[in-house]
Amino acid sequence: AKLLGGNPLPWLTSTTVAPYSLIIIYVWKSVGYYMVMYIAGLLDIPSELYEAATIDGGNVWHKLFYITIPSLRNTFALAFVSCMIFTFGSFPLQFVVSGGGPSRSTEVIALLIYLEAFRFNKFGYSAAISVIFFLVLMVFAFFQLRMFKSGKV
C-alpha cells in the first residue's frame, strides 16, 4: 500500500484488522482440505440424475438447486463440523502469529487455556476451562462420528 502512495495496513497491530488477518490465513491454510471434500462429494453424485434432468428440460440452475446442492447436504454438514473442530483447535496459528493480541482480539479458547495456565499461573482455572472445552468438542466429535457411522458421508 505504501508503494502505491497509501498508508500501510496494520495487519497484526490493529484490534479491528488482526482478527480478519488470521481468518485470511486460516482460510488459505484450509481451503485445499475442504476443496477435496467437496470434489469427492460432487464425484459421488450419479450422472444419471443430471441426464434425467436434461431430458426433463432442466437448465443449469435447476440441476444446481434440485440435484447438486441437495446431494451435497451431508458433505456440507461434514465440512461444517470439521471446520468447527479445526477452528477450536487453531491454537498454534494464533499463538505463533499474534500471541492473542493486540488486546486479546485474536484469542481463541485453546490460547486462553494456555495463557491462563502458563502466563498467569492459574492452573485450576485453566483446567476448568479445558474440561468445558473438551465437553464442547466432544459434542461436535459425536455428531461427526454419527455422520460417519450412518454411512451418509
Secondary structure, DSSP 8 states (H G I E B T S, - for coil): -TTTTS----TTT-TTTHHHHHHHHHHHHHHHHHHHHHHHHHHTS-HHHHHHHHHTT--HHHHIIIIIHHHTHHHHHHHHHHHHHHHHT-HHHHHHHTTT-STTTT--HHHHHHHHHHTS--HHHHHHHHHHHHHHHHHHHHHHHHHHHHT--
